[in-house]
Amino acid sequence: MNNYGQWAMKHWATWLPTRYATIEDPRTFFSNLGEQVANQIADLADQLAGPDLPDETYMGKVGRLNMARLQASEVILAQEVYLPPEPGTEEVDPDEEEWNRVERETLAMVIEGMKADEDE
């Protein structure tokens, strides 16, 4: 299971417990969801980045591709992973330190994905 699947599994178990309880095989479900999210992010990032620009420098291209990947991650994670909480779970505030850890992990994974893309 990739990081997207792990994040979704944790988020759903915490914030969507009723929905989570209906999943027969959470490991398989979230493994598949994680792969779908990764593919959707890659596809959207390609669309957002667009074609190479005339006279674009190497660093300009890196910046454009990185920004497209960050924007795609933000959109897809909000749509597929970090769904709004079920009623009754809103009053449970996540620990700020935990939230910061999740944000750091998300950013690290996005950066890791960008490095892997550059290596291809």
Secondary structure, DSSP 8 states (H G I E B T S, - for coil): --HHHHHHHHHHHHH-HHHHHT-S-HHHHHHHHHHHHHHHHHHHHHHHH-S--TT--HHHHHHHHHHHHHHHHHHHIIIIIS----TT-TTS---HHHHHHHHHHHHHHHHHHHHHHHH-
